[in-house]
Amino acid sequence: MSYIDIRKLRKSYGAGLKPAVDGIDLSIDRGEFVTLLGSSGCGKTTTLRCIAGLERPDSGEILLDGKDITYDQPSERDMRMVFQDYALFPNLTIADNVAFGLRLKRYRGRYTPEQVKRRIGEYLDLVHLADHGGKKPHQLSGGQKQRAALARALITEPDIVLFDEPLGSLDANLRKAMQIEIKRIHRQLGKTFIYVTHDQEEAMAMSDRIVVMNGGRILQVASPEEIYAAPNCQFVARFIDRANVLSGIVVSTEGGQTQVRLGDGQILRCEGNGVAAGSTVGVMMRADRINIAGGPVDGMNMLKGMLAERLFLGAKHEFVVDLAGEAGQLNVFEQEMPDGLGGEVMLSVSPQDVRLLAE
């Protein structure tokens, strides 16, 4: 049995409405960093709030180390939440905000004043705010406020820390810095972190495992590497890093390879032969696995198209290539810029980098 087991969890917000969480199952091991990832309305925040005890599910179970906590009060669960809006008390110093949890009823008398002071210093130091304890929240930057909120959540040493889109209000540079800080603290403390975000890059950078959700259901649970390289459906493929997904028809499966015909008649080879001939499939190719080639390359799939657009992204360029016969568009990353728009280009992609997905 895992540390946290969610079984057939279901939650709706009114009769006749589609469930926000629709009978999901999920297991989380102690010490994992697990991210619930999906667009707005997919059910990720409702799931987190059910785990925290802030929402009562309609049915299903939540087990913590084998104990049913489905309907326990939030105060009865050894968990702390970090919110997007920081939720710091504006009239208290940062040190007093961090110490707030230690003054709750269940912690009163557990620590002497000297121990409380020492713990405040330890956790302010942990989040790199050792010199800011005497300041008020309005005197801190957004990233510093979020670190203070994290220290407040951690100071009572909960077994589980829950994060509800905590970096959503920060700018890009601060968000990246906080990702590094949260990952460092997770590695240092070894606590169980359950994180909610709609940002695919954030989930990929921080998580041990990612739970991709849509329409109240879980579509795939896997490591970031597996989610990226081997999505199990077209939604996951497109949601993670904007994969290229074209429509094709399987024309043959033999010799460990499958051949797929695209809408313009071009043929792609991919590894594996588990799909029957005649099946309509999605054909996934990641932009960073496709190359703009000067001519045919041995052993590679070759595709012809027209260079329709280019975007400068700093260290690389992103190109949009229109395939013939309205077969679709491919996005391609390259460091060097080919000649002008409107010209014909040839693309190469390895059969190993072509993945078939169910429609």
Secondary structure, DSSP 8 states (H G I E B T S, - for coil): --SEEEEEEEE-SSTTS--SEEEEEEEE-TT-EEEEE-STTSSHHHHHHHHHTSS--SEEEEEETTEE-TT--GGGSSEEEEETT----TTS-HHHHHHGGGGSGGGTTTS-HHHHHHHHHHHHHHTT-TT-TTS-GGGS-HHHHHHHHHHHHHTT--SEEEEESTTTTS-HHHHHHHHHHHHHHHHHH--EEEEEES-HHHHHHH-SEEEEEETTEEEEEE-HHHHHH--SSHHHHHHTTT-EEEEEEEEEEETTEEEEEETTS-EEEEE---S-TT-EEEEEE-GGG-EEESS--TTSEEEEEEEEEEEE-SSSEEEEEEEGGG--EEEEEESS--S-TT-EEEEEE-GGG-EEEE-
